[in-house]
Structure formats: C-alpha cells, structure tokens
C-alpha cells in the first residue's frame, strides 16, 4: 500500500479549499463593516476596499528590472482586481491583505515582490491569544511571471493559474494551495513549504535550487502530475520533476514520502527507455516496485509459481512414479477435471518446493522439464532475496 494516499489527500484538500474560501469571505465582510479591525495598516490606499476592473498598472513594454516602476511600503487591504494588467513593477515591503485577483496578468518584463506580505495571521477578535485568522489572498485564472523574494505567501490560494519563469526565493509558502494550474520553469530556493499542496497541476521544469534547504513536512503534498502530450520529452520532464520532489523529501528526512515519488518517477522514466533497458525496468518494477513495493515481490513470486506449474503439466512431470503430460492427444482425449485438479495440485506443490528450495517427494520433474526446475530455483532465490531486502528497507524507514 502506498505511503501517500492520493485519493484521500485530494478529498481532504477539496474540503480545505472550501473552508479557506469561506474563512476569507467571512473575515472580509467583518473588516468592511468595521475597518478598525485592521489596525496597523494604512487604509487610504488607492485600491483598498475597491473593485478595480480592466485597469493597467505599471509601465508599458518589456523592461529590465532597473526600469521597473517602484511601489514601496503600500498596503492593499481587501482589494479586488478583475481583468487587470500588472507590468514591470517592483513591490517592496508591501502588504496584500485579503486581496482577490481574477483573470489578471502579471507580465511584461515581470513583477517583483520583495519582502511583501500576502496574509494576515493575527486574529481580529478578542481574545486573540493562540488564535490565527490566516486571512489570505486568492488568485483565480491569472497569468503570473514574477519573482517572490523574502515574501510571505502563506495560505495563498491559486486556482487555474499559469506560472511561467517564476522564482520563489527565501519565501514563506506554508499552506499555499495551487489547484488545476500550469507551472512552467519554476525555481524554488530555500523556502518554507510546510503543508504546501498542489492538485491536478501540469508542471514543466520545476526544480529546487537551494543554498540551504527548502523545508517540507509530512503534510506537504504534490498531486500526481497531469500528462498531456504523452511523448518522450514530456515523460522525461515528469521523471525529473518527480525525482526533484523525492530528493527534497529525502533532504527533509521524510523517507516514506521520498519512496512514493521515487516510484512515480521510475514509472515515468520507464516510458522513455529503449527496448533492453525497458525489459530491465519491467523486471525491477514487477519484482519489487522499484524497491518501494514489497507486496509486488509476493505477486511476482505467485506468478512465477503458477507459470512453472502449467509448464510442468505441459512438458511433463512425474507423479507417484507415473509421467503426466498434458500435451499429448491421449491425455486430452480422456481428460478428467477431477484428475487434472489432483495433478495440478501436485505440480503446484512441486513448483512451490522448487521456488523455495525445499523440493517435493511425491512429485518430481522429468528430464525434459529439468531446465524449468533449475530456472525456477534460481529465480526463487533471487526474488526472495530482493523481496526481503525491499521489506527490510521499508521497515527500517
């Protein structure tokens, strides 16, 4: 059984998304009724508590970072942006509290968010000790070409968004949820990603470029990647992304999660292999699930045992001193299901004995089936060793 139950995780995530939207809606209504609940923030901003539609914000063209428009120290409180374009802007020390962005584009030469905050964690109610509101921002159907540097994105919700050439550096991404979105050329550097989650996302070139370490916890969840083109290049990209994710889990000593994404990565890599490496991959997959599925060893062993049982009955086996072969016309002509069942059970016992190396006294292979017996004994020793090794590794983890 996998350590990451994707079906259960996705079910819980859907409930979490609904709960987060309801929480944000409720707090936004309370703040609009009583603006004193957001003490410490400037309430006189141009966009706070307003619905801004189809507006261009920034500078036209595709500019270098040095030519970006600078917006510093401003607060955007409960601002709603619909179909707006943000281009060539550098936000420094800005706060986006309870903001909604719908069908907005963050493009041009890109958008920089440096030391910005996208969440209000402290409670607006009294008493507030040990109580957090986690009043966050919501992005829906947005295009995002940006750099988040030293920013707090905690609890942000991205739904049906497209990220392109976007970097997250030294940022708090705890409990961020990204749903049904496309992520192209994403780089994460030394971020906090505890309880970070994705669902039904398409990813291309998603990597971690850490100087120290991006932190995960047991609640960090990456859903299975969406496959579209189903060609070699796409599967190679998927394989690399799974390997990057699994390595990051390993760095955080979450070995069980590492094993699950390593397995998914090997499954994707399998689709890119040539004939001979693919045969080797098949054996590694079926025999032990790439070292991550001990139960596969049992399935593989049973398949070998049943296969050899039928081969013994067809090629020939000696039962109680009589040779039994279900490949000649005489045996087929006088076929009896009752006799076949008895012969099958004897041949099965022989196959089990050979596979486990203990043999069988009442039944033995004939000269023409000796090679089947020898091969089964060799395979049995190898498969049992592989299975025990895989199981021991999982127990140690």
LOKOLFI-157246 format. One record per residue (C-alpha): residue in three letters; residue number from 1; x negated, z, y negated. Coordinates in nm, 3 decimals, m for minus. Layout:
N
residu_num_px_pz_py
ALA_NUM_X_Z_Y .
...
//
This chain:
397
residu_num_px_pz_py
UNK_1_0.000_0.000_0.000 .
UNK_2_m0.143_m0.088_m0.345 .
UNK_3_m0.251_0.186_m0.580 .
UNK_4_m0.081_0.010_m0.873 .
UNK_5_0.290_m0.034_m0.805 .
UNK_6_0.361_m0.326_m1.038 .
UNK_7_0.735_m0.324_m0.976 .
UNK_8_0.766_0.045_m1.061 .
UNK_9_0.533_0.020_m1.360 .
UNK_10_0.732_m0.271_m1.507 .
UNK_11_1.058_m0.083_m1.455 .
UNK_12_0.925_0.223_m1.638 .
UNK_13_0.777_0.003_m1.911 .
UNK_14_1.115_m0.157_m1.988 .
UNK_15_1.266_0.188_m2.039 .
UNK_16_0.968_0.289_m2.253 .
UNK_17_1.012_m0.016_m2.479 .
UNK_18_1.382_0.058_m2.536 .
UNK_19_1.303_0.422_m2.608 .
UNK_20_1.035_0.326_m2.860 .
UNK_21_1.264_0.085_m3.044 .
UNK_22_1.538_0.348_m3.061 .
UNK_23_1.290_0.609_m3.187 .
UNK_24_1.162_0.380_m3.464 .
UNK_25_1.515_0.282_m3.569 .
UNK_26_1.628_0.644_m3.586 .
UNK_27_1.329_0.762_m3.792 .
UNK_28_1.351_0.462_m4.027 .
UNK_29_1.714_0.545_m4.106 .
UNK_30_1.625_0.909_m4.175 .
UNK_31_1.340_0.813_m4.408 .
UNK_32_1.554_0.564_m4.601 .
UNK_33_1.811_0.838_m4.661 .
UNK_34_1.551_1.093_m4.765 .
UNK_35_1.222_0.947_m4.887 .
UNK_36_1.073_1.291_m4.935 .
UNK_37_1.019_1.293_m4.558 .
UNK_38_0.715_1.068_m4.609 .
UNK_39_0.518_1.290_m4.843 .
UNK_40_0.157_1.192_m4.889 .
UNK_41_0.228_0.818_m4.905 .
UNK_42_0.283_0.604_m5.212 .
UNK_43_0.646_0.490_m5.219 .
UNK_44_0.607_0.248_m5.510 .
UNK_45_0.452_m0.038_m5.315 .
UNK_46_0.575_m0.391_m5.379 .
UNK_47_0.707_m0.434_m5.024 .
UNK_48_0.804_m0.080_m4.918 .
UNK_49_1.171_m0.031_m4.816 .
UNK_50_1.239_m0.403_m4.879 .
UNK_51_1.322_m0.712_m4.675 .
UNK_52_1.069_m0.984_m4.758 .
UNK_53_1.162_m1.333_m4.637 .
UNK_54_0.970_m1.661_m4.627 .
UNK_55_0.700_m1.542_m4.864 .
UNK_56_0.336_m1.646_m4.877 .
UNK_57_0.097_m1.353_m4.912 .
UNK_58_m0.273_m1.412_m4.965 .
UNK_59_m0.475_m1.722_m5.054 .
UNK_60_m0.412_m2.083_m4.952 .
UNK_61_m0.655_m2.273_m4.731 .
UNK_62_m0.903_m2.173_m4.463 .
UNK_63_m1.158_m1.949_m4.634 .
UNK_64_m1.466_m1.748_m4.544 .
UNK_65_m1.446_m1.370_m4.530 .
UNK_66_m1.625_m1.334_m4.866 .
UNK_67_m1.346_m1.531_m5.034 .
UNK_68_m1.057_m1.329_m4.886 .
UNK_69_m0.807_m1.157_m5.109 .
UNK_70_m0.877_m0.781_m5.106 .
UNK_71_m0.592_m0.531_m5.072 .
UNK_72_m0.720_m0.174_m5.068 .
UNK_73_m0.554_0.166_m5.034 .
UNK_74_m0.194_0.042_m5.041 .
UNK_75_0.094_0.188_m4.842 .
UNK_76_0.361_m0.030_m4.681 .
UNK_77_0.650_0.201_m4.588 .
UNK_78_0.945_0.075_m4.381 .
UNK_79_0.877_m0.281_m4.496 .
UNK_80_1.045_m0.571_m4.316 .
UNK_81_0.878_m0.912_m4.321 .
UNK_82_1.069_m1.217_m4.193 .
UNK_83_0.904_m1.557_m4.152 .
UNK_84_0.622_m1.467_m4.391 .
UNK_85_0.271_m1.612_m4.401 .
UNK_86_m0.033_m1.388_m4.441 .
UNK_87_m0.357_m1.580_m4.503 .
UNK_88_m0.714_m1.493_m4.594 .
UNK_89_m0.655_m1.124_m4.665 .
UNK_90_m0.875_m0.821_m4.611 .
UNK_91_m0.676_m0.498_m4.590 .
UNK_92_m0.892_m0.187_m4.637 .
UNK_93_m0.763_0.171_m4.595 .
UNK_94_m0.402_0.054_m4.598 .
UNK_95_m0.111_0.221_m4.419 .
UNK_96_0.167_0.027_m4.248 .
UNK_97_0.431_0.286_m4.160 .
UNK_98_0.739_0.174_m3.967 .
UNK_99_0.693_m0.191_m4.066 .
UNK_100_0.862_m0.481_m3.886 .
UNK_101_0.706_m0.827_m3.871 .
UNK_102_0.929_m1.103_m3.734 .
UNK_103_0.820_m1.468_m3.698 .
UNK_104_0.525_m1.401_m3.927 .
UNK_105_0.194_m1.584_m3.925 .
UNK_106_m0.140_m1.408_m3.980 .
UNK_107_m0.365_m1.711_m4.010 .
UNK_108_m0.566_m1.930_m4.242 .
UNK_109_m0.923_m1.805_m4.218 .
UNK_110_m0.785_m1.494_m4.052 .
UNK_111_m0.674_m1.144_m4.151 .
UNK_112_m0.898_m0.836_m4.151 .
UNK_113_m0.758_m0.486_m4.108 .
UNK_114_m1.035_m0.236_m4.178 .
UNK_115_m0.966_0.138_m4.143 .
UNK_116_m0.593_0.069_m4.156 .
UNK_117_m0.317_0.277_m4.001 .
UNK_118_m0.009_0.138_m3.826 .
UNK_119_0.153_0.463_m3.710 .
UNK_120_0.283_0.793_m3.844 .
UNK_121_0.232_1.060_m3.579 .
UNK_122_0.328_1.380_m3.761 .
UNK_123_0.690_1.486_m3.737 .
UNK_124_0.930_1.453_m4.031 .
UNK_125_1.129_1.753_m3.907 .
UNK_126_1.066_2.124_m3.939 .
UNK_127_0.933_2.299_m3.737 .
UNK_128_0.680_2.031_m3.654 .
UNK_129_0.418_2.223_m3.456 .
UNK_130_0.313_2.023_m3.147 .
UNK_131_0.584_1.761_m3.221 .
UNK_132_0.493_1.397_m3.287 .
UNK_133_0.720_1.119_m3.409 .
UNK_134_0.488_0.827_m3.324 .
UNK_135_0.666_0.612_m3.582 .
UNK_136_0.503_0.275_m3.523 .
UNK_137_0.508_m0.092_m3.624 .
UNK_138_0.685_m0.377_m3.444 .
UNK_139_0.562_m0.737_m3.424 .
UNK_140_0.802_m1.000_m3.287 .
UNK_141_0.735_m1.374_m3.242 .
UNK_142_0.423_m1.352_m3.459 .
UNK_143_0.103_m1.555_m3.465 .
UNK_144_m0.199_m1.329_m3.506 .
UNK_145_m0.553_m1.443_m3.588 .
UNK_146_m0.712_m1.120_m3.703 .
UNK_147_m0.979_m0.857_m3.678 .
UNK_148_m0.884_m0.493_m3.637 .
UNK_149_m1.184_m0.279_m3.726 .
UNK_150_m1.172_0.101_m3.716 .
UNK_151_m0.793_0.089_m3.735 .
UNK_152_m0.520_0.299_m3.576 .
UNK_153_m0.276_0.073_m3.389 .
UNK_154_m0.136_0.347_m3.168 .
UNK_155_0.216_0.291_m3.035 .
UNK_156_0.243_m0.057_m3.190 .
UNK_157_0.476_m0.293_m3.005 .
UNK_158_0.402_m0.666_m2.983 .
UNK_159_0.674_m0.884_m2.833 .
UNK_160_0.648_m1.261_m2.773 .
UNK_161_0.342_m1.286_m2.998 .
UNK_162_0.045_m1.522_m2.986 .
UNK_163_m0.301_m1.371_m3.037 .
UNK_164_m0.585_m1.614_m3.099 .
UNK_165_m0.953_m1.537_m3.168 .
UNK_166_m0.860_m1.175_m3.233 .
UNK_167_m1.106_m0.886_m3.216 .
UNK_168_m1.029_m0.517_m3.174 .
UNK_169_m1.331_m0.307_m3.270 .
UNK_170_m1.360_0.074_m3.273 .
UNK_171_m0.981_0.094_m3.298 .
UNK_172_m0.722_0.334_m3.156 .
UNK_173_m0.499_0.128_m2.927 .
UNK_174_m0.338_0.418_m2.743 .
UNK_175_0.010_0.342_m2.608 .
UNK_176_0.007_m0.010_m2.754 .
UNK_177_0.250_m0.236_m2.564 .
UNK_178_0.215_m0.616_m2.553 .
UNK_179_0.509_m0.798_m2.393 .
UNK_180_0.557_m1.166_m2.298 .
UNK_181_0.274_m1.271_m2.527 .
UNK_182_m0.013_m1.522_m2.519 .
UNK_183_m0.366_m1.390_m2.567 .
UNK_184_m0.642_m1.645_m2.631 .
UNK_185_m1.007_m1.544_m2.684 .
UNK_186_m0.958_m1.171_m2.725 .
UNK_187_m1.255_m0.933_m2.757 .
UNK_188_m1.217_m0.555_m2.730 .
UNK_189_m1.509_m0.338_m2.839 .
UNK_190_m1.527_0.041_m2.798 .
UNK_191_m1.155_0.103_m2.837 .
UNK_192_m0.929_0.381_m2.710 .
UNK_193_m0.679_0.219_m2.472 .
UNK_194_m0.521_0.518_m2.301 .
UNK_195_m0.162_0.436_m2.198 .
UNK_196_m0.213_0.077_m2.319 .
UNK_197_0.022_m0.163_m2.137 .
UNK_198_0.090_m0.535_m2.102 .
UNK_199_0.385_m0.710_m1.939 .
UNK_200_0.430_m1.077_m1.845 .
UNK_201_0.140_m1.193_m2.061 .
UNK_202_m0.064_m1.512_m2.043 .
UNK_203_m0.433_m1.448_m2.105 .
UNK_204_m0.730_m1.674_m2.158 .
UNK_205_m1.081_m1.539_m2.233 .
UNK_206_m1.002_m1.169_m2.252 .
UNK_207_m1.321_m0.964_m2.249 .
UNK_208_m1.475_m0.629_m2.335 .
UNK_209_m1.790_m0.626_m2.549 .
UNK_210_m1.880_m0.258_m2.565 .
UNK_211_m2.177_m0.087_m2.719 .
UNK_212_m2.047_0.245_m2.591 .
UNK_213_m1.727_0.228_m2.383 .
UNK_214_m1.362_0.128_m2.417 .
UNK_215_m1.164_0.416_m2.269 .
UNK_216_m0.883_0.381_m2.014 .
UNK_217_m0.676_0.645_m1.838 .
UNK_218_m0.455_0.641_m1.529 .
UNK_219_m0.159_0.524_m1.742 .
UNK_220_m0.338_0.214_m1.872 .
UNK_221_m0.157_m0.079_m1.714 .
UNK_222_m0.220_m0.453_m1.712 .
UNK_223_0.062_m0.651_m1.553 .
UNK_224_m0.018_m0.943_m1.322 .
UNK_225_m0.120_m1.240_m1.531 .
UNK_226_0.118_m1.530_m1.586 .
UNK_227_m0.003_m1.857_m1.430 .
UNK_228_0.097_m2.186_m1.593 .
UNK_229_m0.132_m2.480_m1.520 .
UNK_230_m0.230_m2.373_m1.166 .
UNK_231_m0.555_m2.570_m1.184 .
UNK_232_m0.912_m2.471_m1.102 .
UNK_233_m1.012_m2.390_m1.461 .
UNK_234_m0.714_m2.159_m1.509 .
UNK_235_m0.776_m1.969_m1.185 .
UNK_236_m1.144_m1.929_m1.277 .
UNK_237_m1.036_m1.780_m1.609 .
UNK_238_m0.786_m1.549_m1.439 .
UNK_239_m1.054_m1.437_m1.194 .
UNK_240_m1.292_m1.347_m1.479 .
UNK_241_m1.022_m1.154_m1.666 .
UNK_242_m0.931_m0.950_m1.357 .
UNK_243_m1.300_m0.880_m1.298 .
UNK_244_m1.344_m0.765_m1.659 .
UNK_245_m1.042_m0.535_m1.631 .
UNK_246_m1.150_m0.395_m1.293 .
UNK_247_m1.503_m0.328_m1.422 .
UNK_248_m1.357_m0.140_m1.719 .
UNK_249_m1.153_0.080_m1.485 .
UNK_250_m1.469_0.148_m1.284 .
UNK_251_m1.656_0.241_m1.603 .
UNK_252_m1.384_0.498_m1.665 .
UNK_253_m1.417_0.630_m1.305 .
UNK_254_m1.067_0.508_m1.216 .
UNK_255_m1.179_0.366_m0.883 .
UNK_256_m0.832_0.323_m0.734 .
UNK_257_m0.721_0.104_m1.024 .
UNK_258_m1.053_m0.081_m1.006 .
UNK_259_m0.982_m0.173_m0.643 .
UNK_260_m0.638_m0.315_m0.723 .
UNK_261_m0.758_m0.550_m0.999 .
UNK_262_m1.069_m0.642_m0.799 .
UNK_263_m0.835_m0.753_m0.518 .
UNK_264_m0.625_m0.963_m0.759 .
UNK_265_m0.944_m1.117_m0.896 .
UNK_266_m1.065_m1.215_m0.550 .
UNK_267_m0.725_m1.370_m0.476 .
UNK_268_m0.760_m1.583_m0.790 .
UNK_269_m1.121_m1.673_m0.709 .
UNK_270_m1.010_m1.787_m0.361 .
UNK_271_m0.813_m2.073_m0.518 .
UNK_272_m1.129_m2.210_m0.683 .
UNK_273_m1.352_m2.222_m0.374 .
UNK_274_m1.470_m2.524_m0.175 .
UNK_275_m1.395_m2.564_0.197 .
UNK_276_m1.664_m2.348_0.363 .
UNK_277_m1.661_m2.064_0.105 .
UNK_278_m1.282_m2.068_0.128 .
UNK_279_m1.297_m2.016_0.507 .
UNK_280_m1.525_m1.717_0.449 .
UNK_281_m1.286_m1.589_0.181 .
UNK_282_m0.992_m1.623_0.422 .
UNK_283_m1.171_m1.409_0.682 .
UNK_284_m1.265_m1.147_0.421 .
UNK_285_m0.907_m1.146_0.290 .
UNK_286_m0.727_m1.126_0.626 .
UNK_287_m0.968_m0.882_0.791 .
UNK_288_m0.969_m0.610_0.521 .
UNK_289_m0.811_m0.740_0.199 .
UNK_290_m1.149_m0.796_0.033 .
UNK_291_m1.244_m0.438_0.118 .
UNK_292_m0.937_m0.297_m0.059 .
UNK_293_m0.661_m0.310_0.207 .
UNK_294_m0.745_m0.110_0.522 .
UNK_295_m0.398_m0.191_0.664 .
UNK_296_m0.499_m0.559_0.677 .
UNK_297_m0.752_m0.470_0.947 .
UNK_298_m0.468_m0.347_1.169 .
UNK_299_m0.265_m0.665_1.110 .
UNK_300_m0.570_m0.882_1.177 .
UNK_301_m0.653_m0.690_1.495 .
UNK_302_m0.300_m0.727_1.629 .
UNK_303_m0.307_m1.100_1.553 .
UNK_304_m0.632_m1.140_1.749 .
UNK_305_m0.498_m0.933_2.042 .
UNK_306_m0.174_m1.135_2.069 .
UNK_307_m0.359_m1.467_2.030 .
UNK_308_m0.600_m1.378_2.311 .
UNK_309_m0.311_m1.258_2.528 .
UNK_310_m0.145_m1.602_2.512 .
UNK_311_m0.479_m1.777_2.566 .
UNK_312_m0.542_m1.571_2.880 .
UNK_313_m0.197_m1.663_3.015 .
UNK_314_m0.252_m2.032_2.941 .
UNK_315_m0.616_m2.071_3.051 .
UNK_316_m0.593_m1.824_3.339 .
UNK_317_m0.616_m1.455_3.422 .
UNK_318_m0.645_m1.262_3.750 .
UNK_319_m0.367_m1.003_3.801 .
UNK_320_m0.377_m0.785_4.114 .
UNK_321_m0.604_m1.039_4.281 .
UNK_322_m0.384_m1.342_4.201 .
UNK_323_m0.470_m1.606_3.942 .
UNK_324_m0.195_m1.660_3.685 .
UNK_325_m0.195_m1.978_3.475 .
UNK_326_0.100_m2.091_3.261 .
UNK_327_m0.044_m2.437_3.212 .
UNK_328_0.039_m2.598_3.548 .
UNK_329_0.368_m2.765_3.647 .
UNK_330_0.430_m2.535_3.945 .
UNK_331_0.433_m2.222_3.727 .
UNK_332_0.659_m2.388_3.472 .
UNK_333_0.895_m2.519_3.742 .
UNK_334_0.950_m2.174_3.894 .
UNK_335_0.940_m1.993_3.560 .
UNK_336_1.095_m1.645_3.562 .
UNK_337_1.130_m1.448_3.244 .
UNK_338_1.101_m1.119_3.435 .
UNK_339_0.773_m1.227_3.595 .
UNK_340_0.645_m1.369_3.266 .
UNK_341_0.713_m1.038_3.093 .
UNK_342_0.517_m0.848_3.362 .
UNK_343_0.229_m1.097_3.337 .
UNK_344_0.238_m1.081_2.958 .
UNK_345_0.212_m0.700_2.960 .
UNK_346_m0.085_m0.712_3.199 .
UNK_347_m0.258_m0.978_2.988 .
UNK_348_m0.181_m0.778_2.674 .
UNK_349_m0.337_m0.465_2.828 .
UNK_350_m0.645_m0.672_2.918 .
UNK_351_m0.665_m0.806_2.561 .
UNK_352_m0.636_m0.457_2.411 .
UNK_353_m0.901_m0.327_2.651 .
UNK_354_m1.143_m0.606_2.568 .
UNK_355_m1.083_m0.577_2.193 .
UNK_356_m1.154_m0.201_2.202 .
UNK_357_m1.434_m0.237_2.457 .
UNK_358_m1.278_m0.031_2.740 .
UNK_359_m1.162_m0.311_2.975 .
UNK_360_m0.878_m0.312_3.233 .
UNK_361_m0.898_m0.256_3.611 .
UNK_362_m0.573_m0.426_3.720 .
UNK_363_m0.634_m0.744_3.525 .
UNK_364_m0.946_m0.948_3.456 .
UNK_365_m1.035_m1.290_3.313 .
UNK_366_m1.128_m1.578_3.542 .
UNK_367_m1.437_m1.793_3.499 .
UNK_368_m1.270_m2.039_3.261 .
UNK_369_m1.141_m1.758_3.035 .
UNK_370_m1.461_m1.551_3.029 .
UNK_371_m1.563_m1.703_2.697 .
UNK_372_m1.233_m1.587_2.542 .
UNK_373_m1.305_m1.235_2.671 .
UNK_374_m1.660_m1.236_2.532 .
UNK_375_m1.548_m1.362_2.192 .
UNK_376_m1.268_m1.106_2.174 .
UNK_377_m1.508_m0.820_2.248 .
UNK_378_m1.747_m0.939_1.976 .
UNK_379_m1.469_m0.983_1.720 .
UNK_380_m1.320_m0.645_1.815 .
UNK_381_m1.646_m0.461_1.746 .
UNK_382_m1.685_m0.635_1.408 .
UNK_383_m1.323_m0.593_1.293 .
UNK_384_m1.306_m0.225_1.393 .
UNK_385_m1.630_m0.164_1.204 .
UNK_386_m1.500_m0.344_0.896 .
UNK_387_m1.167_m0.160_0.914 .
UNK_388_m1.328_0.184_0.949 .
UNK_389_m1.568_0.105_0.666 .
UNK_390_m1.285_m0.003_0.437 .
UNK_391_m1.077_0.304_0.523 .
UNK_392_m1.372_0.538_0.470 .
UNK_393_m1.440_0.384_0.129 .
UNK_394_m1.079_0.434_0.021 .
UNK_395_m1.075_0.795_0.147 .
UNK_396_m1.396_0.873_m0.045 .
UNK_397_m1.240_0.731_m0.361 .
//
